[in-house]
Amino acid sequence: MADKKIIAVVGATGAQGGGLVRAIHSDPDSPFRARAITRNPGSDAAKALARLGAEVVAGDVDDAASIERAFTGAHGAYCVTFFWAHFSTEKEMEEARLMANAAKKTGVAHVIWSTLEDTRKWIPLSDARMPTLLGKYKVPHFDAKAEANHFFTDAGVPTTFYYASFYWENFILFGSGPKPGPDGQLLLTLPMGDRKLAGIAAEDIGRCAYGVFGRGGELIGKHVGVASDHLTGLELAAKLSRALGKPVKYNPVSPDTFRSFGFPGADEIGNMFQFYHDFEADVNRLRDPAFSRSLNPKLQTFDQWLKENAKKIPLE
Ligand SMILES: NC(=O)c1ccc[n+]([C@@H]2O[C@H](COP(=O)([O-])OP(=O)(O)OC[C@H]3O[C@@H](n4cnc5c(N)ncnc54)[C@H](OP(=O)(O)O)[C@@H]3O)[C@@H](O)[C@H]2O)c1
């Protein structure tokens, strides 16, 4: 154990970071050991990571000293921010800046920064096809992450810029799954027209990140996206129907209709889907399932994910 290189993992009890910790510790030949960073080392989730063999340390991305301590002696660091915990782009950027500085100060040799596209490069603020949000963003949780990239490059931190895709778990946890329409028929309502959505099982994001660290420095300075499938609304609905044993109909709506749904973040998620729809080719080119599988041979397809998880999708 002592000769293994440490990978410090932010968000270790969550989706992305948790997948990485479990990937490291499910490989008996791994050259790495995970250092799981959590605000609460006493939680059940943290204890479960310790049982796998991970070192569990206290750290909060709003507390620079704690992150510097947690990165000290680490070979690698997985850096992720938590937009949906606070809905603040300022906070997200400050947390990224803090992690980049900590990585620089402690001499981390390889950071994976979980970023997303700056959608304003495709659809400038002046373009009225999509509303501008918070005064200076099109998709705030994308744009702010991209804006934070420079903290890593400016600090000279060896960084892989890492792009997750739509988690299939959003069908369980985020209310994106099929819901009964007025006549009781299950409807999968997405503003994706006939375009393909890139998606992935949350657990596979961390497994692919393990593959990135496993390639040594090969992917430093590169922009790497991951996805298991690119599927249209019709294809998603057909697969959901088969897995649920109930017919699911794709209900394509316009981005404006989606934004008007009124749940917290509906305008932001509507903009995100419009970005996925309007710039499908660029979004999906970056998130190549074949390359993702080369990083993570266990990559689950949507069908495989459904086999394990369809029963957890709330249908109300
Ligand atoms: N959902 C999607 O489809 C999707 C797609 C692409 C990208 N993303 C991005 O993914 C990011 C979230 O990653 P995730 O899904 O892995 O998160 P997550 O599952 O919500 O996990 C967050 C974990 O991070 C920890 N955490 C929260 N605040 C913290 C803080 N201040 N300091 C240290 N740790 C903290 C929490 O652990 P403790 O309580 O143990 O500290 C929690 O378990 C978001 O920024 C989102 O934009 C999401």
The ligand as a Gaussian input file, in Angstrom:
#p B3LYP/6-31G(d) Opt

LIG

0 1
 N      -26.266000      15.471000     -13.296000
 C      -25.714000      15.529000     -14.504000
 O      -26.268000      15.037000     -15.503000
 C      -24.376000      16.191000     -14.666000
 C      -23.727000      16.069000     -15.893000
 C      -22.476000      16.676000     -16.062000
 C      -21.917000      17.364000     -15.010000
 N      -22.575000      17.474000     -13.819000
 C      -21.925000      18.253000     -12.740000
 O      -21.550000      17.399000     -11.696000
 C      -21.254000      18.203000     -10.562000
 C      -21.596000      17.454000      -9.302000
 O      -20.857000      16.266000      -9.216000
 P      -21.501000      14.963000      -8.574000
 O      -22.734000      14.613000      -9.353000
 O      -20.444000      13.955000      -8.448000
 O      -21.969000      15.505000      -7.156000
 P      -22.803000      14.776000      -6.019000
 O      -23.109000      13.367000      -6.342000
 O      -23.914000      15.690000      -5.682000
 O      -21.756000      14.683000      -4.838000
 C      -21.340000      15.725000      -4.185000
 C      -20.453000      15.226000      -3.032000
 O      -19.503000      16.239000      -2.827000
 C      -19.404000      16.583000      -1.507000
 N      -19.465000      18.031000      -1.305000
 C      -20.515000      18.873000      -1.464000
 N      -20.146000      20.119000      -1.122000
 C      -18.836000      20.057000      -0.752000
 C      -17.896000      20.984000      -0.292000
 N      -18.227000      22.275000      -0.089000
 N      -16.634000      20.573000      -0.027000
 C      -16.279000      19.281000      -0.188000
 N      -17.139000      18.334000      -0.613000
 C      -18.397000      18.724000      -0.881000
 C      -20.512000      15.874000      -0.754000
 O      -19.871000      15.014000       0.133000
 P      -19.772000      15.208000       1.730000
 O      -21.159000      15.565000       2.195000
 O      -19.308000      13.858000       2.142000
 O      -18.764000      16.286000       1.968000
 C      -21.253000      15.049000      -1.816000
 O      -21.330000      13.679000      -1.512000
 C      -22.108000      19.484000     -10.726000
 O      -21.323000      20.625000     -10.709000
 C      -22.815000      19.281000     -12.069000
 O      -22.883000      20.471000     -12.808000
 C      -23.765000      16.878000     -13.620000

